[in-house]
Amino acid sequence: MNKKLRGGRASELMVAGELLRRGVDVYLPCVDDQAIDLVARVEQQDTVKFYDLQVKSVAGYNRLLGVHPPPQGRESNCILVIHYRHANRPDEFFYLRGDQIAQHVIAGSSWGDLVFNKREREKYGGQSLDHLARFLSGAGEGA
């Protein structure tokens, strides 16, 4: 059993469950070959908008690996959710929009390194799962 994969899948399901609980339609792709772990569907007045969510699960405050920057021109539809799993205190969740992801991915990194240290956690502290659900429900307003 690959416990790393299990932890990552658990994080994806936790994020999906929390967004569903807050009224966001969430879909799970059959395969994960495009770095899309979840898809959020948001109904607007006369249209439907979809967001690609990538979920990264980490046990410590180290650099995140394997982050895929959003394709150019699609930044507004891409969201990275970071789940810090803690053993002795509540877990932490943050999210970054596509334009924010691009600010923190290390250029030229072959592993998709993303810097998200204490300074970034403080800066994006308000971008929780609850805020993400409101952001998605408002179709991008207030972010």
C-alpha positions in Angstrom: 0.0 0.0 0.0 1.3 3.4 -0.9 0.5 5.6 2.1 1.5 8.8 0.3 -1.1 8.2 -2.4 -3.6 7.3 0.2 -3.0 10.6 2.1 -3.3 12.6 -1.2 -6.6 10.9 -2.1 -7.9 11.4 1.4 -7.1 15.2 1.1 -8.9 15.3 -2.3 -12.0 13.7 -0.7 -11.9 16.0 2.3 -11.7 19.1 0.1 -14.6 17.7 -2.1 -16.7 17.0 1.0 -16.1 20.4 2.5 -17.0 22.2 -0.7 -20.1 20.0 -1.2 -21.2 20.7 2.3 -21.0 24.4 1.5 -23.1 24.0 -1.6 -20.5 23.8 -4.4 -21.0 21.0 -7.0 -17.8 19.0 -7.2 -16.9 16.2 -9.6 -14.0 13.7 -9.5 -12.2 13.0 -12.8 -11.8 9.3 -13.7 -8.1 9.8 -14.4 -5.5 12.3 -13.0 -3.2 12.8 -16.0 -3.8 16.6 -16.3 -3.1 17.5 -12.7 -6.8 18.0 -12.1 -8.0 16.3 -8.9 -11.5 17.9 -8.7 -13.7 19.9 -10.9 -16.1 22.5 -9.4 -19.2 23.5 -11.4 -20.7 26.9 -10.8 -23.9 28.1 -12.3 -24.0 31.7 -13.3 -27.0 33.7 -14.8 -27.0 32.2 -18.3 -23.9 30.0 -18.2 -22.0 27.4 -16.3 -18.3 27.8 -15.3 -15.9 25.1 -14.4 -12.8 25.3 -12.2 -10.0 22.8 -12.2 -8.8 22.1 -8.7 -5.4 20.6 -7.9 -5.1 19.4 -4.3 -1.7 19.0 -2.6 -1.4 17.2 0.7 1.6 17.8 2.9 2.6 16.7 6.3 5.0 19.5 7.1 5.8 23.1 6.2 8.3 22.2 3.5 8.3 23.2 -0.1 5.5 21.7 -2.2 6.4 19.4 -5.1 4.5 18.4 -8.1 2.5 21.6 -8.5 1.5 22.1 -12.1 1.2 25.8 -13.0 -2.0 26.6 -14.9 -1.8 26.7 -18.7 -1.4 30.2 -20.0 -4.8 31.8 -20.7 -6.6 29.5 -18.3 -5.3 30.9 -15.0 -8.7 32.2 -14.0 -10.1 28.6 -14.0 -7.4 26.9 -12.0 -7.1 26.7 -8.3 -4.6 25.0 -6.0 -5.8 23.7 -2.6 -3.0 23.1 -0.1 -3.9 20.7 2.8 -1.5 20.7 5.7 -2.1 17.4 7.6 -1.2 17.7 11.3 -1.1 14.9 13.9 -1.7 16.9 17.1 -3.8 19.9 16.0 -6.4 20.8 13.4 -5.5 20.5 9.7 -5.0 23.7 7.7 -6.3 24.4 4.2 -5.3 27.3 1.9 -6.1 27.9 -1.7 -4.4 29.9 -4.5 -5.9 31.1 -7.7 -4.1 30.5 -10.9 -2.5 33.9 -11.0 -1.3 33.4 -7.4 0.1 30.0 -8.2 2.3 31.5 -10.9 3.8 33.9 -8.3 5.1 31.1 -6.1 6.2 28.3 -8.5 10.0 28.2 -8.8 10.8 29.0 -12.5 12.6 26.2 -14.2 11.9 23.6 -11.6 11.6 20.1 -13.0 9.5 18.9 -10.1 7.0 21.8 -9.9 8.4 23.3 -6.7 6.2 25.8 -5.0 7.3 28.1 -2.2 4.7 28.4 0.5 6.4 29.2 3.7 5.2 31.1 6.9 5.1 34.4 5.1 2.8 33.0 2.4 0.6 31.2 4.9 0.1 34.5 6.7 -0.5 36.4 3.5 -3.1 33.8 2.2 -4.5 33.0 5.7 -8.0 34.2 4.7 -8.1 31.9 1.7 -9.6 29.0 3.5 -12.0 26.3 2.2 -14.9 28.4 3.5 -13.7 31.4 1.5 -13.1 29.2 -1.5 -16.7 28.0 -1.4 -17.9 31.6 -1.2 -15.5 32.6 -4.0 -16.8 29.8 -6.2 -20.5 30.4 -5.4 -20.0 34.1 -6.2 -18.4 33.0 -9.5 -15.2 34.8 -8.8 -16.5 37.9 -6.9 -14.7 39.1 -3.8 -11.5 37.2 -4.2 
